[in-house]
Amino acid sequence: MDWEVVIGLEIHTQLATRSKIFSAASTTYGAAPNTQACAVDLGLPGVLPVLNGQAVRMAVRFGLAIDAEIARRSVFARKNYFYPDLPKGYQISQYELPVVGRGRVEIALDDGTTRTIGVTRAHLEEDAGKSLHEDFQGMTGIDLNRAGTPLLEIVSEPDMRSAREAVAYARKIHQIVRYIGISDGNMQEGSFRMDVNISIRHPGETRLGTRTELKNLNSFRFLERAVLYEVERQIDVVESGGAVVQETRLYDPDRDETRSMRSKEEANDYRYFPDPDLLPLVIDDDLIEAVRTELPELPDARRSRFQSEHGLSEYDAGVLTASRELADYFETVAEACGDAKLAANWVSGELAAALNKAGLDITASPVAAPDLGGLLKRILDNTISGKIAKQVFEAMWTGEGDADAVIEARGLKQITDTGAIEKIVDEVIAANPGQVEQYRGGKAKLFGFFVGQVMKATQGKANPQQVNALLKKKLG
């Protein structure tokens, strides 16, 4: 309680263009080292950068998605520093005049509360190459395939006050960039990387403390652990009589600790100046409105609609709108079967469990959304019971066909003939006089025994509602 944590994030999102931001070289992931770096990416004499228009449209799309200011005029600058994986000796970025200005996102926390986090800016820039330290026996290899890859750097206000808020904000940005289709958000491939700035101060103070920056965090779990460790480290330093030093640090997940990388640079250390090879970027209202028409329904709006239109709980709506693909899948299932709540239960239950077990994303589901909707229709029209439906789903998952084909091939059609069910109920009651006497004597839990016996006799095919109704009538 003696300390308040102040956190801001800088998120580097790789834009989903097929070519780089200033050249026609491919951005395909996984190519052999240095096979996708052209003369422009290598900074060879005489080459000139040409701006990728699709990257600009994606930046504008993000700005609109967070209700941000879109700059009608922005400028590319040279950020000068020297590192082996930066062949030109400078990075083309934006500094004083970014393409996206102030915006905001709303985050939801585990306790049900929400907070609005300010976004300071989002600017376009090119990525650097990559230094490889493994398998070179004391040397470093340089892979320049990533050099020139288009990035959108999203800079937050220092509005977060805990590790969980930082994670919630990062997840929300990740959700948005994937929803609007500007990035695949693949953290393992480096498409979504987080730098976090952390400082501490006493509650009530308005002046920010000295901050440290943790670089290149590529998972939400690492982000949370790194923030928790760094906060404790800074508190220990100050309470021991020391002072926090402004620096860049790296998080080591194996040791669960941060360690110093280099002293933190200031903006003037980079000697920013407008890039003389690039004209100012001018965006007119027509382009902004054209991009606005391309925007899909955003996650917050879709979650609210799922609650109002489909009658889902806030929790279920949140789960089903976690990704655009999952939300699309659910809506297709709901439309196919006509029962949104049943669709929600199956998509977030049986289907989600099967996907998790197989390690698959919703886009790779062996059971297509219309087919799952077809299965649920057979529950609703009493062709099969919910229990039998799980058997049918497993068969569909392994490729035995759609629901109707599986039901027919396996003879799983539900028994709904009241006379046939009544006959079996009578046989079960007659075969178990002792249990009947106990039940009528007040042992109500035995009702489940009778249901089980009837379902066993019908191989699970009897309509459960009819079984329950007949048993209650005859046992009563």
C-alpha positions, 0 to 999 in steps of 0.5 A, a space after each residue: 500500500 506504500 507504492 503505486 505502480 505506473 505502467 505504459 506499453 509500447 506494442 509492435 504489431 506486424 502488419 499483414 501486408 504481403 510486401 515490406 513497407 518500403 520495398 516489394 520484398 516478401 514478408 512471408 515467415 520462415 524463409 531461409 536467412 537473408 533470402 527476402 532482403 532486397 537492395 532497399 532493405 539492405 540500404 545499398 547506395 542509390 536505392 529509394 524507399 516507396 511507401 506501401 499504401 496497404 500499410 497506410 490503410 491498415 494504420 488508419 483502420 486501427 485508428 478508427 477502431 480505437 476512435 483515435 485522431 487520424 492525422 491528415 498529414 504525417 511525416 516519416 523520420 530517420 531514427 539513427 542508431 547503430 546495430 548489426 541488424 540495422 544495415 542502413 544505420 537508421 530506422 525509418 519511423 515516425 516521430 513528431 507527426 504520427 499517422 494515428 493520434 490519441 485514442 482509447 480502449 476499454 478493458 475488462 478486469 477479472 472482478 467485472 470492473 472496466 477501465 479506459 486506457 488512453 492510446 497516445 499514438 500509433 505510428 508506422 515504421 520498419 522492422 530491423 533484422 534479427 541477430 542470431 546467437 545460437 549455433 555460431 560458436 561465439 559469433 553472431 549471425 545476422 538474418 535481414 529477412 525482417 528488415 523493412 517488415 511493416 510495423 505499427 507501434 502502438 503507444 499507450 498512456 501510462 494509465 495502467 496500475 497493475 500487472 493484470 491491467 497491463 495484460 488486459 490492455 495487451 490482450 485487448 489490443 491483440 484482439 482488436 488488431 486480429 478482429 480488423 484483419 491488420 495482423 495475425 498477432 502470432 507472438 511465436 513468429 514475432 508479429 506481436 511484441 510488447 515493451 513495457 515501461 514501469 515506474 513506482 511512486 507513493 500514492 497521491 503523487 502526481 510526478 512520475 518516478 524513474 522508469 525502466 523499460 522491459 523489451 520484447 516480451 512475446 507472451 501475456 504470461 511473460 508480460 505479467 511475470 516480468 511486471 510483477 518481478 520488476 515492480 518488486 525489484 524497484 521497491 526493494 531498490 528504493 526501500 534499501 536506500 538506492 535509486 531506480 536507474 533509467 535503463 532498458 532491461 530484458 526479462 529472463 523467463 527461465 530465471 523469472 528475473 529482469 536484468 540490465 541490457 543498456 542505459 535507456 536512450 532519450 529521443 535526442 540520442 536517436 537524432 530524429 530528422 525527417 527522411 529526405 527520401 520520403 514525402 510527407 504522408 497526406 491522407 484525405 477524408 475520402 480514404 478515411 471514409 473508404 477505410 471506415 466502410 471496411 471495418 467489421 463489427 468490433 468486439 465490444 459491439 459484437 459482445 453487446 449484440 450477442 447479449 441483446 440479440 441472442 440472450 447470452 450472458 455477459 460471460 458467454 458473449 465475452 467467450 464467444 467474441 474472443 476472436 472474430 473467427 470464433 464469433 463467426 463460427 458461433 453465429 453460423 451455428 446459431 443460424 443453422 439450428 435456430 437456438 442461440 443458447 444451445 449453440 453457445 453451450 456447444 461451441 463453448 463446451 463440447 467443441 472448445 474441449 475437443 479443439 483444446 484436446 487436439 491443439 487446434 484453432 477454431 479455423 481448423 475445426 474438423 466439424 464445420 459450423 453448418 454441420 454442428 448446427 445440423 447436429 443441434 437441429 436433431 436435438 431440437 427436433 427430438 431425433 436424438 437426445 443430448 447424450 446421444 448427440 455427444 456420440 454423434 459429434 465424436 463420429 463427426 469429428 473423426 470424419 464419419 459424415 454429417 449428423 444425419 449420416 452418423 445417426 442413420 449408420 449407427 441406428 441412433 435415432 431417438 425412441 419417441 413412441 410413448 407406448 414403446 417407452 411405457 412398456 420398458 418403464 413397466 418392465 423396469 418397475 416390475 423388475 425392481 420391487 425393492 427399489 420401488 418400495 424404497 422410493 415410495 417410502 421417501 428415498 427420492 434419490 432412487 429416481 435416477 436409478 430408474 431413469 438409468 435402467 430405462 436408458 440402459 434398456 433402450 441403449 440411451 435412445 429413449 426420449 429423456 423427457 418422456 422417460 421422466 414423465 412416465 416414471 413420475 406418473 407410474 412411481 407416484 
